[in-house]
Amino acid sequence: MAKPSFDPAQLPIDAIAGEPPVPHERLVAGWLRERFAAPPDWFPETADESRAAKPHPTPASVLVPLVEREGGLTVLLTQRTAHLHDHAGQVAFPGGRAEHDDVDAIDTALRETEEEIGLHRRHIDILGTLPLYYTGTGYAVTPVVGLVRPPFDLKADPFEVAEIFEVPLRFLMDGAHHEVRSAAVPEGAPGEKRTFYTMPHGGHFIWGATAGMLRNLFHFLRA
């Protein structure tokens, strides 16, 4: 659904996922490099919106930017502008649909990141990718995880990005902060609901595809 008919922040919390946090010693650059270089056996979580994915999704990529701050890694996120057709006003990773001249999914993520927030690829050390995430809006998204080395300059594309902000990785990699909410599906059968994760932090409300991809990063790092 491009523009939800509900406000997810106003929905009641059905449950808290509640898994223990990823140990702090895993949330550092060196350990993350080793994890992506030699991934364990693990199973991604299938979101409700992925089950409703369209038959021929559009390839897209996002960058999951892990910023190396003195106080620990943070995740750089954007707030999309309210007028966009897909995921308007939502918290999102920088990224977008693949173009014909992109070399691969990583190239798409890096190009889109520079276009949306002005972060040049020279600051980004790619660690690897997570499994495809299928959105109800018709995209097959490759999450590309990278370490970002400060200092860097950012410049938001005013058409697409209303705000750029960071959230501590340790907060997002803790199941105690992963809320489960659900909403009725207008085009579905009577009583049919779509369940999704939300991760409120400060004045920002992370949910939907972004929360789903963060859940898979969480499972990958815990495995």
Secondary structure, 3 states (H helix, E strand, C coil): CCCCCCCHHHCCCCEECCCCCCCHHHCCHHHHHHHHHCCCCCCCCCCHHHHCCCCCCEEEEEEEEEEEECCEEEEEEEEECCCCCCCCCCEECCEEECCCCCCCHHHHHHHHHHHHHCCCHHHEEEEEECCCEECCCCEEEEEEEEEECCCCCCCCCCCCEEEEEEEEHHHHCCHHHCEEEEEECCCCCCCCEEEEEEEEECCEEEEHHHHHHHHHHHHHHHC
